[in-house]
Amino acid sequence: MSDSTGRDERRKISVFISSQMEELKYEREVAQEVLTEMNVFPVLFEIFSAQSSTAEKAYLDEVQKCDIFVLLLGRQYSSATEDEYREAIKHLKPILVFVRATGEKHSVPVTEVDAQKLAIFYSHAKKRTIYKKYETLTSFRKGLKEALATEIAKFYSHPGTAQSVTEMYDLGIKIINHSGRRLYIFQKTPTLLLYCESYQKFRNRNMAYERRFLSALENWINRNFPKSTRSQNSESNSSLDGREFRPHIEFRFLFSYESTMAELNAINQSPLRIQIAENINQRILWLTRIEQDHPEDEFSVGMTSTAFSGPQIIGDSTYAMWVMGGDDPISISQENLQLSDLLCNAFAKQAFKATDLRDLAEKLGVAPPAGRNQ
């Protein structure tokens, strides 16, 4: 079954091309040729017939549906292009930015306001992982093909395995360090809450791999969810109309209520229970403060009574699952954007059903600060 564009139910990877139309018309022609040659579906104004109530809404809907978003920038500012770019950020799309080498000079702006908006647009676009300048259509064609090939490979890479606890945690650290827009973690007993020197003594084992994992995770959280980001609205992350360019970053940390309570009961029988409880209390307070400063659809930590298998972690385009434990552990991982998206969508529903941290805090005798969970 095909839609009005002749597409076969989006079986091909789709790539949205966003730019000012007239100034970059030749680049758009080259982009369409490249996408056709690579057997991916191009989404461009020139070949798309809007079927929605407005053309603008239809194009934003297409941004939501696309797999990869390509932004082309020149000397002229386009509010429609900025809106499409914001939509791509909002929906966590991989974004490739290509800039005509003379574009940043924008020596002939239409208005002073447009020049300022374009400067802000450029300053934010430079932060993207893929940001390339080009001087000729030939170099643009080459750069676009190379960048798309790298992104498309993420949809089809072969699975890998890890067969030791250390390898599994190192894989988790790698996924954390390479994630810029989302991180989903599921553990039966939460490293984020329990790990400390006293807990290590309690378990009577050296858990250096957990210490490295926790350090990477804390750094990721602090970097992506800094204190009171809602009050920060500088020129570097907003346009002149006051709208933020801030990307929609997601963090979900879910752990087993049953397994965690069993671990806490064991801790309560230990002479180290006071030190461990104090550490857990501090972490709960830290996490609840972060929850106050960020919307629930971006940051959530909670417990669930639903059974699930061993640790699981999902980053921007890579997932890893611990499928066997004990003395012969095995985990499976793969860089696959589509599957990672599917897993995140499924797990997000479970995360929103999870019990919040108040239950755990009450059992430990600490009252979290007032916030959205109150």
C-alpha positions, 0 to 999 in steps of 0.5 A: 500500500502506498501513500500520495507520494508513491512511498511503500508504507515507509519501508525505506529509511526516510530523510527530510531535507530542510533549507531555505528553498530558493537560495539552496535549490541546487543543493536540494537537487543534489540531495534528492539525487544522492538519496535516490542513489542510496535507495532511501526515501527523500522528503522534500517540499518539491516532491511532497504534496501536503494533505493536512489542514496546512502545509506547515503542519504537514511538513512538521508531521513529516519531520516527526516521521522521518528517520534522519534530518538534514539541515542545509544553511546558507546566507538567508534566514528561514523561519520555516526551516528553524521550525522544522529544525526545532521539531527534529530536536524535539523528536530526537532525530539524528541531525546532519548539518551542512553549511555553504562555506560563505554562509556564515558571513551572511553579508546581505541579510534581508533585515537586521533582525533576520541577521541576528536570528541567523547568527543564533541559528548558526551558533546552535547548529554548530553544536551538532555532532555532524556539522560540515562546511562545503564550498562546491556542490561536488564537495557537498555531494561527497560529504552528504553521502559519507554522513548518510552512510554512517547514519544509515549503518546504525539501522543495520549493524550486526549484534555483538555479545559480552561474556563477563560482568566487566565487559557488560559494565564497560559496554554500558559505560560506552553507551552512556558516553556516546549518548547525547539525547536519551538514556534508558536504564533498567536494573533489578537493584539500582547502582545509581542508589546503592553503590558506595564504599560501605555497600562494597564492604557489605557485599565483600567484593571489589566492584570497580566496574560498578564504580566506573559505571556510576561515575559515567552515569553521574557525569551524564546526568549532571551534564544533561540536567544541570541545576535550574535549567528552566531559569537559564535562557541565554542567547546561545540556546534561544532565538529572539522570539524567546523560544529555546533551542534546548534539545529534548533529552530523556533519562529513564531509570527503572529498577525492581521494587521487589529486588531492591526491597530484598536488598534493603532488608539484607542491608538492615541486618548489617552493621553498615546499615547506617552508612549505606542508608545515609548514602541512599538518602543523599542520592534520593534527595539529589534525584528528587531535586533534579526531578523538580527542575525538569518535566516528567517526560524528560527525567524520571526515576522509579520502581516497578513491580513488573518482572523484567530480565537482567540489566538493560540500557538503551542510548541514542541508537544502541541497546544492550540486554543482559540475557543470562547471569551467574557464573556464565553471563551473556549480554547482547547489544546492537547499534540499531536506531529503529529497534532502539526507538521501539524499545524506548517507546515500549519502556517509556510506558512502563516508566510512567507506571512506575512507583516514584521515589517517595516509597523508598524514601519513606522506608529509609526515613527521609522526606524528599523535597516538595516537587512534582511528585508531591 
